Amino acid sequence: MTPDLPAVLAVDGGNSKTDVVLIAADGSLLGTARGSGATSAAKVAVEAWLDDLGALIEQSQRQAGTAGRPVAKHISACVANADLPEEVDRLAEALRARRWSLTTHARNDTFAVLRAGLDGTVAPGAVHWGIGVTCGAGINCVGVHPDGRTTGYLALGDISGDWGGGDGLGQQALWWAVRAEDGRGPQTSLREAVAAHFGVPMVRDVTLGIHLGKISKNDMLGLAPVVLAVAHEGDQVARDLVRRQAEEICVMAVTAMRRLGLTARATPVVLGGGMMTARDPLLLREITERITAAAPQATVIVVAVPPVAGAALLGLDHVGAGADAERRLRAAYDGRAWS
């Protein structure tokens, strides 16, 4: 092991993309890479994703001017779909088997969002606490109490009571647009906007495109910004969808606060994921009003750095890098394009 071995290899594996960064002990950003998402926590899928991750790690090493194994002293991996304890353990075991680092810590990606929104290091033995909500392609939430207790949700989609994110909003946009076109539902500007988004004359062409495999599920994620834009034009159906999304985010966040007894405290509620970092004023206003109605001292924060920076900060916490390292890492993302 060379003396200048990077301190942290940080991984954020979301539903739609995977980000990798190599970080020095002083918080300097050494190398970055981006690839496809982590779509499943099943054993076979984890191994396939790790093969892809290996290529991203090599790309980041080339930028950093390093090579070989170990890649870094510590891996901080925050990954979507690692929701159950056994899934997190399986992921950590698989990462250790690749011998990319001397130590390894795996978590769900909501922990990266929470840490990304909380400035400052904490005293030894203390934790960064609050509520973290990820609303990107999907939706999830984690709560951390000052004493270290955590709470969350199964986050398995419809079967665990979840709704929202780009996937849920996109599906609903198409549902209402179809019904507006065929007469089963109220008229909505989503009818024209959905068809225009896909460059087809009618909404039925979108439906047929999905049915025939010409339009993928990932393509539907692009309808979330369409809903937000139509809502700002005053369309009632679109505005109701935005309010429903806000309600789902707030129900998850407030329920987590209640479980942990945090509704009467100055609890930070950190919002991350593409739906949140778009900073849509209607959506954020609805979220803030609902959360503060239930928890008056709570503060709503939209992350200013990407989730992979949150994973990196967790890694820097682990190696005891300190406040200067955190400031340097955050500064590396100032003015830097990310999504």
Phi, psi and chi 1 to 4 in degrees:
 res  aa     phi    psi   chi1   chi2   chi3   chi4
   1 MET       -  129.3 -177.6  176.7   68.4      -
   2 THR   -83.9  152.8   59.7      -      -      -
   3 PRO   -61.5  -28.3  -21.4   32.1      -      -
   4 ASP   -95.9   23.1   58.1  -10.2      -      -
   5 LEU   -57.0  130.2 -174.0   70.3      -      -
   6 PRO   -52.7  146.5  -27.9   36.4      -      -
   7 ALA   -74.1  -40.7      -      -      -      -
   8 VAL  -137.0  133.9  176.8      -      -      -
   9 LEU  -105.7  109.9  169.1   61.8      -      -
  10 ALA  -102.7  138.2      -      -      -      -
  11 VAL  -131.2  126.6  178.9      -      -      -
  12 ASP  -116.6  108.1  170.6   56.1      -      -
  13 GLY  -103.0   96.1      -      -      -      -
  14 GLY   -89.7  179.7      -      -      -      -
  15 ASN   -66.6  -35.1  -75.7  -61.8      -      -
  16 SER  -105.7  -14.9   58.6      -      -      -
  17 LYS  -159.6  159.4   61.7 -176.3  179.0  -62.3
  18 THR  -121.5  128.0  -64.7      -      -      -
  19 ASP  -112.3  140.7  -79.2  -38.3      -      -
  20 VAL  -128.4  136.8  169.9      -      -      -
  21 VAL  -137.4  145.3  -63.8      -      -      -
  22 LEU  -105.6  130.5  -87.9  175.0      -      -
  23 ILE  -125.0  135.3  -52.3  -65.6      -      -
  24 ALA   -79.2  165.8      -      -      -      -
  25 ALA   -63.1  -24.2      -      -      -      -
  26 ASP   -89.5    8.1   67.8   -4.7      -      -
  27 GLY    89.2    1.4      -      -      -      -
  28 SER   -68.0  138.8  -63.0      -      -      -
  29 LEU   -84.7  114.7 -169.6   61.7      -      -
  30 LEU   -97.0  -36.4  -57.7  176.3      -      -
  31 GLY  -163.5  149.4      -      -      -      -
  32 THR  -137.6  157.7   67.5      -      -      -
  33 ALA  -159.6  153.7      -      -      -      -
  34 ARG  -136.1  140.3  171.5  171.6  -73.2 -174.1
  35 GLY  -145.1 -160.7      -      -      -      -
  36 SER   -74.9  166.6   57.1      -      -      -
  37 GLY   -80.2  170.8      -      -      -      -
  38 ALA  -100.1   96.9      -      -      -      -
  39 THR   -93.1   -9.1   56.9      -      -      -
  40 SER  -155.2  148.9  173.5      -      -      -
  41 ALA  -100.7    7.2      -      -      -      -
  42 ALA   -64.1  151.8      -      -      -      -
  43 LYS   -56.2  -48.3 -177.0  175.7 -178.8  179.6
  44 VAL   -63.4  -42.7  173.7      -      -      -
  45 ALA   -66.0  -38.4      -      -      -      -
  46 VAL   -61.0  -45.1  165.9      -      -      -
  47 GLU   -63.9  -41.2  -68.3  -59.0  -35.3      -
  48 ALA   -64.9  -41.4      -      -      -      -
  49 TRP   -65.2  -38.2  175.9   69.6      -      -
  50 LEU   -66.1  -32.8  -72.2  175.6      -      -
  51 ASP   -62.0  -44.5  -71.1  -19.8      -      -
  52 ASP   -65.2  -38.8  -66.3  -22.2      -      -
  53 LEU   -61.5  -37.3  179.9   61.0      -      -
  54 GLY   -58.1  -40.1      -      -      -      -
  55 ALA   -66.2  -38.4      -      -      -      -
  56 LEU   -66.5  -38.8  -62.9  178.8      -      -
  57 ILE   -63.6  -42.9  -69.5  171.8      -      -
  58 GLU   -61.9  -37.9  -70.2  177.1    4.1      -
  59 GLN   -62.7  -43.5 -177.8 -179.7  -28.4      -
  60 SER   -67.8  -34.0   67.2      -      -      -
  61 GLN   -65.6  -38.9  -77.1 -177.1  -69.0      -
  62 ARG   -61.9  -40.2  -73.6 -167.1  -66.1  -88.2
  63 GLN   -64.3  -37.9  -69.3 -179.1   25.2      -
  64 ALA   -79.5  -14.2      -      -      -      -
  65 GLY    76.4   27.7      -      -      -      -
  66 THR  -119.2  169.7   62.0      -      -      -
  67 ALA  -158.3  164.8      -      -      -      -
  68 GLY    81.1 -171.2      -      -      -      -
  69 ARG  -127.8  144.8  -61.6 -174.7 -173.9 -175.0
  70 PRO   -69.8  155.9   26.3  -34.4      -      -
  71 VAL   -80.2  -38.5  175.8      -      -      -
  72 ALA  -152.7  167.0      -      -      -      -
  73 LYS   -68.1  -36.8  -65.5  177.0 -177.0  176.9
  74 HIS  -140.4  139.0  178.6   69.0      -      -
  75 ILE  -103.0  129.1  -75.7 -178.3      -      -
  76 SER  -116.2  103.5  173.7      -      -      -
  77 ALA  -113.0  120.8      -      -      -      -
  78 CYS  -119.2  114.3  -61.3      -      -      -
  79 VAL  -132.0  131.1 -177.6      -      -      -
  80 ALA   -64.7  152.7      -      -      -      -
  81 ASN    71.1    2.8  -58.9  -57.3      -      -
  82 ALA   -95.9   76.6      -      -      -      -
  83 ASP   -99.2  -37.8  -62.5  -62.7      -      -
  84 LEU   -91.0  152.1  -54.4  178.6      -      -
  85 PRO   -53.7  -39.7  -27.5   35.4      -      -
  86 GLU   -68.3  -30.1   55.4  -93.5   35.3      -
  87 GLU   -70.6  -39.6  -67.3  169.8  -18.4      -
  88 VAL   -65.1  -43.2  174.0      -      -      -
  89 ASP   -63.0  -41.2  -69.7  -15.7      -      -
  90 ARG   -63.1  -41.4 -175.3 -174.8  -54.4  129.7
  91 LEU   -64.2  -46.2  173.0   62.3      -      -
  92 ALA   -61.8  -41.4      -      -      -      -
  93 GLU   -63.6  -42.4 -178.8 -178.8   -7.8      -
  94 ALA   -66.1  -37.5      -      -      -      -
  95 LEU   -65.7  -42.7  -74.5  166.0      -      -
  96 ARG   -62.0  -36.9  -68.1 -172.1 -168.6  101.7
  97 ALA   -64.0  -23.9      -      -      -      -
  98 ARG   -80.2  -10.9  -60.5  -70.9  174.2  127.5
  99 ARG    56.2   40.9  -64.9 -176.4  -67.5  114.8
 100 TRP   -83.6  -14.9  -76.1  -38.2      -      -
 101 SER  -153.3  168.1   63.2      -      -      -
 102 LEU   -82.5  -34.5  -54.5  179.9      -      -
 103 THR  -132.6  155.8   56.6      -      -      -
 104 THR  -140.3  138.3  -59.8      -      -      -
 105 HIS  -136.7  122.5 -161.0  153.5      -      -
 106 ALA  -112.3  143.4      -      -      -      -
 107 ARG  -148.4  170.1  -54.9  170.7  176.4   85.7
 108 ASN   -71.6  154.2 -176.8  -95.0      -      -
 109 ASP   -68.7  -15.2   62.7  -23.1      -      -
 110 THR   -64.5  -28.7   48.6      -      -      -
 111 PHE   -66.9  -33.2  -72.6   92.9      -      -
 112 ALA   -67.1  -41.0      -      -      -      -
 113 VAL   -61.6  -46.1  166.7      -      -      -
 114 LEU   -59.6  -48.2  177.2   59.2      -      -
 115 ARG   -66.5  -34.1 -178.0   63.6 -179.4   89.8
 116 ALA   -62.0  -29.7      -      -      -      -
 117 GLY   -91.6   -2.0      -      -      -      -
 118 LEU  -113.9  107.2  -58.9  177.7      -      -
 119 ASP   -75.7  144.7  -73.5  -25.1      -      -
 120 GLY    97.3  144.5      -      -      -      -
 121 THR   -81.1  166.1   56.4      -      -      -
 122 VAL  -120.4  164.6  -65.0      -      -      -
 123 ALA   -66.9  153.3      -      -      -      -
 124 PRO   -53.1  132.2  -26.3   35.5      -      -
 125 GLY    89.3  -15.6      -      -      -      -
 126 ALA   -88.7  171.1      -      -      -      -
 127 VAL  -130.9  155.1  -63.3      -      -      -
 128 HIS   -78.8  124.2  -72.4   90.3      -      -
 129 TRP  -124.9  162.2   65.7  -83.2      -      -
 130 GLY   142.8 -161.1      -      -      -      -
 131 ILE  -117.5  131.0  -53.9  -62.9      -      -
 132 GLY  -118.0  127.0      -      -      -      -
 133 VAL  -120.1  125.7 -179.2      -      -      -
 134 THR  -103.8  123.1  -59.9      -      -      -
 135 CYS  -133.5   91.7 -171.8      -      -      -
 136 GLY  -123.7 -112.8      -      -      -      -
 137 ALA   -66.7  -38.2      -      -      -      -
 138 GLY  -123.3 -160.2      -      -      -      -
 139 ILE  -143.6  140.3 -172.0  168.7      -      -
 140 ASN  -158.8  167.7 -160.4   -4.2      -      -
 141 CYS  -153.8  143.1  173.8      -      -      -
 142 VAL  -133.0  146.5   67.2      -      -      -
 143 GLY  -122.9  137.2      -      -      -      -
 144 VAL  -127.6  124.9  179.1      -      -      -
 145 HIS   -84.4  154.1 -169.7  -84.1      -      -
 146 PRO   -54.8  -25.7  -27.6   35.1      -      -
 147 ASP   -86.5    2.9   66.2   10.9      -      -
 148 GLY    99.8  -12.7      -      -      -      -
 149 ARG   -63.4  146.4  -73.4  179.5  -69.1  133.0
 150 THR  -127.4  158.5   64.8      -      -      -
 151 THR  -146.4  156.8 -169.7      -      -      -
 152 GLY  -168.2 -157.9      -      -      -      -
 153 TYR  -133.5  162.4  -58.2   89.8      -      -
 154 LEU   -62.7  -36.9  -71.5  175.4      -      -
 155 ALA    53.0   49.4      -      -      -      -
 156 LEU  -107.6   13.5  -58.8  175.2      -      -
 157 GLY    94.8 -149.2      -      -      -      -
 158 ASP   -54.9  -37.4  -69.5  -15.4      -      -
 159 ILE   -69.5  -15.8   61.4  172.0      -      -
 160 SER  -113.8   19.9   59.3      -      -      -
 161 GLY    82.6   16.6      -      -      -      -
 162 ASP   -91.9  150.4  -49.7  -37.9      -      -
 163 TRP  -150.8  141.1 -177.5   85.9      -      -
 164 GLY   124.2 -167.9      -      -      -      -
 165 GLY    77.9  178.9      -      -      -      -
 166 GLY   -58.5  -35.2      -      -      -      -
 167 ASP   -66.3  -53.1 -178.0   42.5      -      -
 168 GLY   -63.5  -42.0      -      -      -      -
 169 LEU   -67.9  -39.7 -150.1   56.6      -      -
 170 GLY   -63.8  -42.4      -      -      -      -
 171 GLN   -62.6  -42.0  -64.9  -69.6  -20.7      -
 172 GLN   -69.0  -35.4  -79.0  -67.2  -62.1      -
 173 ALA   -60.4  -44.5      -      -      -      -
 174 LEU   -66.5  -40.9  177.6   58.9      -      -
 175 TRP   -58.4  -48.7 -168.2   87.3      -      -
 176 TRP   -69.6  -35.8  -74.9  102.3      -      -
 177 ALA   -65.7  -41.8      -      -      -      -
 178 VAL   -61.0  -46.4  167.2      -      -      -
 179 ARG   -68.5  -31.2  -67.4  173.5   72.5   88.0
 180 ALA   -66.4  -38.6      -      -      -      -
 181 GLU   -72.9  -38.9 -173.5  171.5   88.6      -
 182 ASP   -94.8   -0.1   67.6   18.3      -      -
 183 GLY    94.6   -1.4      -      -      -      -
 184 ARG   -80.0  -13.2  -73.9  179.4  -68.0  172.5
 185 GLY  -137.5  178.2      -      -      -      -
 186 PRO   -69.1  155.8   26.9  -35.8      -      -
 187 GLN   -71.0  142.0  -73.0  -54.4  -56.9      -
 188 THR  -150.0  146.2  167.0      -      -      -
 189 SER   -66.5  -11.5  -63.6      -      -      -
 190 LEU   -61.1  -28.1  -71.7  171.2      -      -
 191 ARG   -56.0  -53.1  173.4  179.7  174.6  179.3
 192 GLU   -73.5  -37.7  -66.5   79.1   16.9      -
 193 ALA   -68.6  -39.2      -      -      -      -
 194 VAL   -65.8  -45.7  167.7      -      -      -
 195 ALA   -61.9  -43.5      -      -      -      -
 196 ALA   -64.2  -36.7      -      -      -      -
 197 HIS   -59.6  -37.8  175.6   75.7      -      -
 198 PHE   -94.5    1.3  -72.4  101.3      -      -
 199 GLY    68.5   34.8      -      -      -      -
 200 VAL  -123.8  159.2  -65.1      -      -      -
 201 PRO   -74.1  -29.3   22.4  -31.8      -      -
 202 MET  -136.4  158.0  -61.5 -178.4   66.0      -
 203 VAL   -65.9  -34.0 -178.1      -      -      -
 204 ARG   -58.1  -28.0   72.9 -174.6  -53.9  -86.3
 205 ASP   -68.5  -31.0  -62.7  -46.5      -      -
 206 VAL   -68.5  -47.1  179.6      -      -      -
 207 THR   -58.1  -46.6  -60.8      -      -      -
 208 LEU   -65.4  -35.3  -69.6  172.7      -      -
 209 GLY   -61.7  -40.0      -      -      -      -
 210 ILE   -67.7  -45.8  -64.4  169.5      -      -
 211 HIS   -60.3  -37.0  178.1   68.2      -      -
 212 LEU   -92.5    3.3  -62.8  172.9      -      -
 213 GLY    81.0   13.4      -      -      -      -
 214 LYS   -87.3  -19.8  -62.9  177.3 -179.1  178.5
 215 ILE  -122.3  128.2  -62.7  174.7      -      -
 216 SER   -94.1  169.5   71.7      -      -      -
 217 LYS   -61.3  -40.3 -178.6  178.3 -179.8  180.0
 218 ASN   -62.9  -31.7  -77.5  -19.1      -      -
 219 ASP   -61.6  -29.0  -67.1  -29.6      -      -
 220 MET   -69.3  -21.9  -63.6  -64.3  -69.6      -
 221 LEU   -60.8  -27.4  -61.3  176.8      -      -
 222 GLY   -68.4   -9.4      -      -      -      -
 223 LEU   -81.0  -15.5  -72.8  178.1      -      -
 224 ALA   -60.5  -48.9      -      -      -      -
 225 PRO   -62.9  -28.4  -20.8   32.1      -      -
 226 VAL   -64.3  -44.4  172.6      -      -      -
 227 VAL   -59.9  -45.7  174.3      -      -      -
 228 LEU   -61.8  -42.1  -63.9  175.1      -      -
 229 ALA   -65.8  -43.3      -      -      -      -
 230 VAL   -67.2  -36.0  172.4      -      -      -
 231 ALA   -61.0  -38.7      -      -      -      -
 232 HIS   -70.2  -17.4  -81.6  -78.8      -      -
 233 GLU   -83.1   -3.6  -65.4  169.3   -2.5      -
 234 GLY    99.0    3.2      -      -      -      -
 235 ASP   -64.2  126.6 -176.7   86.4      -      -
 236 GLN   -68.6  -41.1 -169.6   59.8   51.6      -
 237 VAL   -61.8  -45.7  170.4      -      -      -
 238 ALA   -65.0  -40.9      -      -      -      -
 239 ARG   -64.3  -37.4  -68.9  178.9   73.3   86.9
 240 ASP   -64.3  -36.6  -73.1  -14.4      -      -
 241 LEU   -66.4  -40.8  -73.6  176.2      -      -
 242 VAL   -63.3  -42.6  172.0      -      -      -
 243 ARG   -65.0  -37.0  -69.3 -169.5  178.6   99.3
 244 ARG   -64.5  -40.8 -178.2 -177.3  175.9 -170.5
 245 GLN   -62.3  -43.5 -179.9   64.6   90.0      -
 246 ALA   -60.4  -42.7      -      -      -      -
 247 GLU   -61.6  -42.6 -178.1  179.1    6.6      -
 248 GLU   -63.4  -42.4  -71.5  -67.4  -33.8      -
 249 ILE   -61.9  -44.7  -70.9  167.1      -      -
 250 CYS   -70.1  -37.9  -65.8      -      -      -
 251 VAL   -60.2  -44.2  163.8      -      -      -
 252 MET   -64.4  -46.9  -65.6 -175.2   96.0      -
 253 ALA   -66.2  -46.7      -      -      -      -
 254 VAL   -69.5  -39.3  171.6      -      -      -
 255 THR   -61.8  -41.5  -60.3      -      -      -
 256 ALA   -62.6  -41.3      -      -      -      -
 257 MET   -62.0  -42.9  -82.4 -168.5  -85.4      -
 258 ARG   -64.0  -41.4  -74.1  173.5  177.6  156.5
 259 ARG   -58.9  -36.9  -70.7  176.9 -176.4  171.4
 260 LEU   -95.7    0.5  -64.8  173.1      -      -
 261 GLY    68.4   40.1      -      -      -      -
 262 LEU  -109.9    2.7  -63.2  177.0      -      -
 263 THR   -69.8  -19.6   54.0      -      -      -
 264 ALA   -99.8    6.5      -      -      -      -
 265 ARG  -108.7  165.1  -59.5 -176.0   64.8  160.7
 266 ALA   -78.9   74.5      -      -      -      -
 267 THR   -88.5  126.3  -57.2      -      -      -
 268 PRO   -75.8  131.4   24.4  -29.4      -      -
 269 VAL  -114.0  108.3  178.7      -      -      -
 270 VAL   -98.0  128.7  178.2      -      -      -
 271 LEU  -110.7  129.5  -52.0  177.4      -      -
 272 GLY  -140.3  175.8      -      -      -      -
 273 GLY    97.7  158.5      -      -      -      -
 274 GLY   -57.4  -35.9      -      -      -      -
 275 MET   -64.4  -31.9  -72.6  -74.5  -64.6      -
 276 MET   -85.9  -42.0  -61.2  -65.3   94.4      -
 277 THR   -72.9   -9.8   56.1      -      -      -
 278 ALA   -68.9  -18.0      -      -      -      -
 279 ARG    52.3   45.9  -63.2  178.1 -177.2  -90.5
 280 ASP   -65.2  124.5  179.1   79.7      -      -
 281 PRO   -63.9  -39.0   17.1  -28.8      -      -
 282 LEU   -63.9  -47.6  174.0   60.9      -      -
 283 LEU   -63.9  -45.9  180.0   57.0      -      -
 284 LEU   -67.2  -36.5  -70.8 -179.2      -      -
 285 ARG   -63.4  -44.4 -176.8  172.9   67.0 -110.7
 286 GLU   -62.1  -42.8  -70.5  -80.0  -18.8      -
 287 ILE   -63.3  -48.8  -68.1  169.5      -      -
 288 THR   -62.4  -43.9  -58.4      -      -      -
 289 GLU   -63.1  -41.4  -70.8  176.6   -5.3      -
 290 ARG   -70.3  -42.5  -68.7  168.2 -174.0  -94.4
 291 ILE   -67.4  -45.9  -74.4  178.8      -      -
 292 THR   -70.9  -22.1   54.0      -      -      -
 293 ALA   -66.9  -35.2      -      -      -      -
 294 ALA   -90.4  -28.5      -      -      -      -
 295 ALA  -138.6   84.6      -      -      -      -
 296 PRO   -57.8  -26.8  -25.2   35.2      -      -
 297 GLN   -93.0   -1.2  -63.7 -173.6   61.5      -
 298 ALA   -68.3  151.3      -      -      -      -
 299 THR  -120.5  127.3  -58.0      -      -      -
 300 VAL   -93.8  126.8  177.1      -      -      -
 301 ILE  -127.1  129.9  -57.2  162.9      -      -
 302 VAL   -98.5  131.2  179.1      -      -      -
 303 VAL   -59.2  141.9  -67.3      -      -      -
 304 ALA  -104.6   -3.7      -      -      -      -
 305 VAL  -131.3  158.0  -66.1      -      -      -
 306 PRO   -70.5  160.0   25.3  -33.9      -      -
 307 PRO   -55.6  -33.0  -26.4   35.1      -      -
 308 VAL   -63.0  -29.3   70.9      -      -      -
 309 ALA   -67.1  -35.1      -      -      -      -
 310 GLY   -63.3  -42.3      -      -      -      -
 311 ALA   -62.0  -40.5      -      -      -      -
 312 ALA   -64.5  -40.7      -      -      -      -
 313 LEU   -64.4  -38.3  -70.9  168.4      -      -
 314 LEU   -61.3  -39.5  -72.3  166.9      -      -
 315 GLY   -66.3  -42.3      -      -      -      -
 316 LEU   -64.3  -36.4  -70.9  172.9      -      -
 317 ASP   -58.3  -43.0  -67.7  -18.8      -      -
 318 HIS   -63.0  -40.6  177.7   85.1      -      -
 319 VAL   -88.6    3.1  -59.0      -      -      -
 320 GLY    67.9   41.9      -      -      -      -
 321 ALA   -72.6  -32.6      -      -      -      -
 322 GLY    97.4  174.0      -      -      -      -
 323 ALA   -67.4  -36.4      -      -      -      -
 324 ASP   -62.5  -38.5  -73.5  -16.9      -      -
 325 ALA   -65.2  -40.9      -      -      -      -
 326 GLU   -62.4  -45.1  172.6  162.6   -5.7      -
 327 ARG   -62.1  -39.7  -76.6 -168.9  -70.6  -90.4
 328 ARG   -66.4  -41.6 -175.5  170.5  -73.5  107.0
 329 LEU   -65.3  -45.4  176.7   61.3      -      -
 330 ARG   -62.2  -39.6  -71.4 -173.7 -179.5  -83.3
 331 ALA   -63.4  -28.9      -      -      -      -
 332 ALA   -65.1  -21.4      -      -      -      -
 333 TYR   -98.7   -3.3  -75.1   97.0      -      -
 334 ASP   -62.9  122.2  -76.0  -11.5      -      -
 335 GLY    74.4    2.0      -      -      -      -
 336 ARG   -88.5  129.9 -173.0 -173.7 -176.0  103.2
 337 ALA   -69.3  131.2      -      -      -      -
 338 TRP  -156.4  159.3   59.3  -88.0      -      -
 339 SER  -156.0      -   60.8      -      -      -
